[in-house]
Amino acid sequence: QVQLVESGGGLVQAGGSLRLSCAASGRTLSDFVIVGWFRQAPGKEREFVAAFRWRGGSTYYADSMKGRFTISGDNAKNTVDLQMNSLKPEDTAVYYCAAEFRYALGPPPKLPAAYRYWGQGTQVTVVS
């Protein structure tokens, strides 16, 4: 059974940085075609943050995260990491890792419902 596990969340001051990591058990993370990060703030819908395609290393970002967040895959560690810089209080949310074996072509979907595999989430809190 495949499980995704997020780590690296925490409390940080505005302007600070955090690095989240997504790992898999039961399967190698690079077996997935797409690994993405989503987030959900209290009272809001889950939203797309970024995605990584193992084949070719393509990256995709939500417009509001471009320039501040960087997603990357590490074959040696079998993780997909999300480096978050210049954090703002509005970045406060639970961040989830998601993965799919589908969508080998074209940009990855940004709707949460398109992903079947999810982690439990890690809390990121940004204080001013």
TORTORKOL-450849 format. One record per residue: residue in one letter; x, y, z of N, C-alpha, C in turn. Coordinates in steps of 0.001 Angstrom, whole numbers, plus 524288, in hexadecimal, padded with zeros to 5 digits. Layout:
<rs>
AXYZXYZXYZ...
</rs>
This chain:
<rs>
Q803477FB658000080000800008000080375804DA80000V8023B8087C7FC8F8056680D287FC10803BE8113580018Q8078E81375802A88067C817CC8063880A3581C4380504L80816820ED8051080B47825A08047180BC182833809CAV8106582A1580AF48115B82C7D810048140D831B380F36E811B2835CD81167813FD83AFC811258170583C208162DS81AF183F54815AF81DE48411981A3C81FFD8469081922G821A18492E81D598242C84E3C81CB4820E0852ED81E0EG81BF48520F81F64818B28567A820DB81A53858BA82615G8180D85D2E8275D8194885F9D82C5D8177D8653082C92L8196C867E58307F8182586D608317181CC1870B482FADV81BA6874BB82CAC81FD78780A82AAC81DDE87DA882A6CQ8216F8814D82AE281FF6886CA82A7581F7C88862824C2A81C4688C51823E081BAB88E5681E9A820FE88FD581C69G821D088E778177E826CD88F61814FB82A8B88AD381563G829388871F818A482C908829C8197482BBC87E678155ES82E54879F48163D82E2E875A18127E82D1D8707E81542L82AE486CF18125F82A2A867948141982AF08640480F6CR82C8D85F4E8108682D1885B6880C6A829D6856AC80DE5L8260A8558880AB2822BC850FB80B81824C484C7A80837S823E0847D180A32825A4843348076C8214083F3480737C820B883CB7802C281CE383893801FB81FC88338B800D0A81EA082F89803E0820F782A6C8030D81CA8826648026CA81E1A821D98006E81A4A81DB67FF9F81C19818BD8024DS81856815D38041F8196F810908060C815F680CCA8031AG817EE808228026A814FA8044B7FF71815F3804987F99FR81898808BF7F816819B5809857F28B81DDA80DC57F21FT820C180DAB7EDE482483811D57ECF1821A0816917EAD6L822C781B207ED1C81FFB81FCD7EB8D820AA820FA7E5C3S8252681FB47E3B78261D820CA7DE2B8231781D1D7DA8FD820598194C7DCC681CE4816107D98D8182F819327D7AEF816D981D357DAAD8127C820897D92681415824087D49FV810608255A7D16E81168828DF7CD17811C782E847CF0BI80E2582FCE7D26F80DBD835327D46780D91835117DA5FV81069838827DCD280FFE839617E26E80EFA83F387E330G80AEB840607E60F80985845D57E6C5808EC8474F7EC73W808D284C607ED4C807B984E8A7F274802C3851D67F214F7FF68851177F5EC7FAB58542E7F6747FAAD8566F7FBF5R7F73E85A357FCC97F6AC85C45802167F10385D9E80314Q7EFB585D88808167EA6285EDD809A57EA8D8621C80E9AA7E8B6866E080E227E85886A5A812977E306869A281529P7E29186B1681A197DD8986A7781CC67D92C86D4E819E4G7D4EA86A7D8190D7D06A86CD4816827D0DD86D7E810ADK7D51A86B8D80E727D5E786C2B808CF7D662866D980631E7D5CE866E88011E7D66A862107FE2F7DC30860C47FD76R7DD1C85BDE7FCA07E27C85A317FB907E41885C537F63CE7E8DF85E677F6057EAAB860D07F1327EFF485EB07EF88F7F0B785ED27EA7D7F59785D167E8237F9FC860E17E96FV7FE8A85EB47EAB380329861E37EBCB807408611D7E78DA808C885C3C7E6BF80CE785B177E2F480CCF8554A7E1B7A80F38853DC7DD5780F9184E5D7DBDF814B884D4E7D92AF81653848707D97D81B4F846C27D74781A66841DE7D40FR81C67841EE7CF4C81C1083D587CBE58216983ACD7CBD9W821A7835DC7CD8F826B28333B7CDED82966832E87C8ADR826818316F7C49D828FC830E47BF80829FB836507BD53G82EC9837AE7BCF28304B83CC57BADE830F1840F07BEF6G82EDD83FF57C3AC82F82843B27C7F282C6C848B17C759S828318489E7C4518250F84D587C39C8226E84EEA7C8B7T82207854027C97081F7E856147CE1D81B0A859B47CC8BY8172E859F57CFE98128A85D107CEE88110185FC27D3FFY80F3C864A97D38880DF9867A87D833808D186A917D78CA8063C86B517DBF3801F386F077DC0A8044C874747DB61D80187877D27D8CA803A987CFA7D7968057787FDD7DC7AS8028887F5D7E0B0803D8882517E567808AE880417E827M80A8C87B9B7E6AB80F20879567E93381416879FA7E5FEK8137987B787E1268181287BF07DDD381BDD87FF07E011G820CD87E797E019824D9881F87E20D825EE8815F7E7D3R8223687F3A7EAC38230387E727F052823B8878B57F1BBF820FE8754F7EEF58212E86FB57F0178241786CE57EBC1T826EC868D97ED4B829B5865957E98C828C885FDF7EAD1I826EA85CF97E6F282614857627E7A482A6D854727E4E5S82C2A850327E74C8305F84D297E4FA82FE88477C7E69EG831F6844177E35D831FC83E897E48E8378583CB37E591D83821839517E95C83D3F837377EAC083CF78314B7EA54N83F5582F447E64083F2C829987E5678420E826A17E9B1A8464B828CF7EB84849758261C7EF75846728258C7F495K843A9829B27F607840AC8298A7FAE983B1B827917FA14N83990827347F5208343B825877F3E38303D829347F649T8312B82E347F58C82D9D832207F79982C7A836437F374V82836838FC7F4418271483DBC7F1548269D842107F560D829D7845F27F4D082A2684A187F8AF827B884F267F6AEL825BF8522F7FA64823A3857527F9298268685B4C7FC7BQ829D985E4B7FA0782CA0862767FCBD82946867587FC7EM8280B86976801088249986E04801578279287284803C1N82829876AA800CE82AF487B52802968274287FF9802E9S8290F883F7805A0825FD888CB8061B82063887A1807C0L81FDD8847280BB181AB1882B680D5C8177D8873E80F90K81273886EB80EA380EBF88AE08105880AB688853813E9P8084088B6C8173B804298892881A937FFE9886578176EE7FED388836812C77FAC8885AD80F977FC868806E80D5CD8016B87F0980E248033A879D280CA8801FC875C4810D5T7FFF28778A815397FE81873FF819707FA518703481797A7FB6F86B2C818267F7E48671C816427FA1D861CF817AEV7F6F385DD9816E57F8F085883816EE7FAA18574A81156Y7FF6185581810CF8018E8544E80BAC8018884E6A80ADEY7FF6F84CE0806597FEDB847648051980212845EF80054C8042D8414980090806BF83EF87FC0E802C783B717F951A802C883B917F42C7FF4A838417F1168024D835FD7EC86A8009F831737EABC8036D82EEB7E6787FFAF82BE67E302E8017982B267DE227FE56828527DA58801CD8255C7D68DF7FFAC820F47D4B98024A81DFF7D0A28007981FBB7CB38R7FC4C822BD7CB197FA22824817C6237FC84829B17C480Y7FAA282BCD7C0417FC13831037BE55801BA831387BC82A8031F82D5E7B9568087482D277B755809888317C7B367L80570833AE7B12580633837BF7AD348036B83CB87AEE5G8059B8410F7AD5180326846087AE5F803E9847CE7B3EEP8021F84C777B508802B084E827BA597FF6884B5D7BE2DP8012E84AD77C2F87FE43847C57C6C77F94D84A9A7C866P7F556847AB7C9EE7F08584A387CBA97F16284D2A7D0C0K7EE42851407D1767EEB38545A7D6357EA2B853677D9EBL7E698850217D8597E23B84EDE7DBC37E3AB84A6F7DF73P7E2B084B0F7E4707E3ED846E67E8337E15A841AF7E6D8A7DCAD841D67E4A87D9D983D037E3837DC9C839AC7DF6EA7E04083BED7DC917E309839017D8837E74F835827DAB3Y7E8768361D7DFB57ECA48331F7E2287EA5E82F177E5DFR7EC3A82A4A7E5677EA20826117E89B7ED59824F07ED7AY7F225826A47ED937F59E825507F1E47F71982A447F4D5W7F63B82A207F9F77F70482EBE7FD327F9D182D698023AG7FCBF8312A804237FEDC830B38095A7FB18832FF80D4BQ7FCA3832DE8123D7F94B834CF816727F9C683AB58173BG7FDCF83CF4815107FE7384294815778023184430819BBT80469848BE8190C807D984B0B81CF980671850CD81D93Q8061D85283822738045E857D782391808D385BBC822C0V8079E85FDC81FF380B348644181F68808728690E82191T80ADE86B948255B808A387043827B580C8F874B482738V80AE0878EB824C880E3887D738240A80BFD881F082744V80F28883ED82ACF80D678882082E3E8102988D2F82CC9S80D5F8917B82D7B80F978969582C2B8125389901830DA
</rs>
